[in-house]
Amino acid sequence: MLIHYKSSLHIENAAQANFQFASLVLALSHGRGDWGAGCL
């Protein structure tokens, strides 16, 4: 039970980190305009 809880917590943290990274990428692409969109 404890192991399952820890793995679930890790997945949740990873998902949150991925969301923050995606938000950062979006902010950068908006800030740089077409250059950011072309890079993606």
C-alpha positions as CSV (number, residue, x, y, z in Angstrom):
1,M,0.0,0.0,0.0
2,L,2.8,2.4,0.9
3,I,4.7,1.7,-2.3
4,H,1.6,2.3,-4.4
5,Y,1.0,5.6,-2.6
6,K,4.6,6.7,-3.2
7,S,4.4,5.9,-6.9
8,S,1.1,7.7,-7.3
9,L,2.6,10.7,-5.6
10,H,5.6,10.6,-7.9
11,I,3.4,10.4,-11.0
12,E,1.4,13.4,-9.7
13,N,4.6,15.4,-9.2
14,A,5.8,14.5,-12.6
15,A,2.5,15.5,-14.2
16,Q,2.7,18.9,-12.4
17,A,6.3,19.4,-13.5
18,N,5.2,18.6,-17.1
19,F,2.4,21.1,-16.9
20,Q,4.7,23.8,-15.6
21,F,7.2,23.0,-18.4
22,A,4.4,23.2,-21.0
23,S,3.2,26.6,-19.5
24,L,6.8,27.9,-19.7
25,V,7.2,26.8,-23.3
26,L,3.9,28.4,-24.2
27,A,4.9,31.6,-22.5
28,L,8.2,31.7,-24.4
29,S,6.6,30.9,-27.7
30,H,4.0,33.7,-27.2
31,G,6.8,36.1,-26.1
32,R,8.9,35.3,-29.2
33,G,5.9,35.2,-31.6
34,D,6.4,33.2,-34.8
35,W,9.9,32.1,-33.9
36,G,8.6,30.0,-31.0
37,A,5.8,28.5,-33.1
38,G,8.3,27.6,-35.9
39,C,10.6,26.0,-33.4
40,L,7.7,23.7,-32.2
